[in-house]
């Protein structure tokens, strides 16, 4: 698929700046990490278990192992995850509302 789009490998795709699927980044970043077993595993969707708050930061939850991936995916599917937010502000907040 990459070659039909003009790329030799995932690295050339990432370096091109083209907007493609996030799994390309995960593969490139973690494929040589011995502790990240799911980085190239299509069955575990490359470890991508959930994307938090897509409308804001879009932070990712990645499972490094199959067990970790399954645990995270099940926790979000069954709504047993508790989210707590912390806002860090640089400077002084001038208005109490708004």
Secondary structure, DSSP 4 states (H G I P E B T S, - for coil): -TGGGT-SSHHHHHHHT----HHHHHHHHHTT-TT-TTTT-TTTGGGEEEE--TTTT--EEE-SSHHHHHHHHHHHHTT----------SS----S--
